Amino acid sequence: MSTPTSVPLIQRSAARLAEALAAGETTSVELTRLFLDRIDAVDSSVHAFLHVDAEGALDAAAASDERRASGELRSALDGVPVAVKDVLTTEGLPTTCGSKILEGWLPPYDATVVTRLKDAGLPILGKTNMDEFAMGSSTEHSAYGPTRNPWALDRIPGGSGGGSAAAVAAFMAPLAIGTDTGGSIRQPGAVTGTVGVKPTYGGVSRYGLVAMANSLDQAGPVTRTVLDAALLHEVIGGHDVMDSTSIDQPVPPVEQSAREGAIGDLDGVRVGVVTELGGEGYQPGVQERFDQAVELLVKAGAEIVQVTCPNFVHALAAYYLVMPSEASSNLARFDAMRYGLRVLPEGVEAPSAEEVMRVTRDAGFGDEVKRRIILGTYALSSGYYDAYYGQAQKVRTLISRDFERAFEQADVLVSPTAPTTAFKLGEKLDDPLAMYLNDVATIPANLAGVPGISVPAGLAEEDGLPVGVQILAPALADDRLYRVGAALEALLERQWGGPLIDPDKLDKELAR
Ligand code: GLN
């Protein structure tokens, strides 16, 4: 394995880039240029970005270099560039949420996550592609065309945050921000061989995160290493008065836990394997890598317990009532008056507001968004509310109780992150239920508000594509994800002789 300094800059982890900046080996401007050049070179094949802000990123990088010269750094990641999912508002920069309805909209304010990235000195490279309004598991529902998986360009990069995951996997950005309502950070992480974290609900501000389902949405880190995720988590996490659901508590000690975990010692840690999240319905190669990861945890000293969460089998059904209900209400704001697109009905002289709204929403929203608005409106309608939305909320409570009981027996829970590796573009596009099933293992965490991480666990035997292991912890115990995640990562890398992503193999695929 090569020594750290012989690894080309764009292939290094964010932690290593911060060291290179500190050592004067490079500058933030040089680094930012390298990533912008990489985007120029490969994003025509991947399509991870919807908007690249070269000028803004280079300006921020120059400011970081000046700070460094005067010894006034703002964070451990000052000067390290980042990409941001296009669902977070960026002042003066397009924010489309992957939808035509927001085409041309320039937000007048930054999301708190974006403000924190800027305040910490991270140049923002651009906005990443996503399923429209974060609805999907493949990024194929983007109104601007799909993102491709850098491991195999004919495959999906996961979703909804496929753009962020693909950008990081293809070395177009060392760090990215994603959002996870039902798995959109973790599932793309699993299928692209990257790390993705959904923090505890309320741990990262939702101010400026365009809402799909307020009670489920959470922004978090997308990276190539567990330590990088922790460093980014420290930057974006913490209380925000602008978000009434934000938790007024310090960020859990995630960086420290990631560093401790990397030693690879899990003595005394109780790891619960969730019976309901594995086995039947999971691709054999996925299950095999998961089982091997559990064996490694045992070798590191962890105690394995089998836990059952009987109500998890209803999670998907409950999610597809709660989420569309909230989404249908959230998306009512796209009324052709306030944001982005406005389409006028043809041949109508003085159209009413309702007519303009109708044709604009018809033209501006894609099929999946319309499907969920209809589902949600139905579930909330009088007479059906108790039968659908009310029932789903009860199931949600049962799922939280399953977690509570499981966490009495175990410090963390583990499962495969997704039931399969990356599938082919188009394969599930006409089958919404098959698409929804990709999140069967990730959704319970959103319904209960607990944190989760996906860590690369190797390649599936049958197709050579990445597999992710999910680790879940109790609310506010995000640090446990990082301890166990970093341990697993270290143990696996020892076995593989280095990180999962092989840059040469990747470049061959990208050159196809
Ligand atoms: N794939 C899930 C859905 O379509 C989750 C999406 C997300 O987490 N944003 O709703």
Residues whose N, C-alpha, C, O or C-beta is under 5 A from the ligand:
A	BS01	LIG	A134 M135 G136 S137 G159 S160 T179 D180 T181 G182 G183 S184 D439
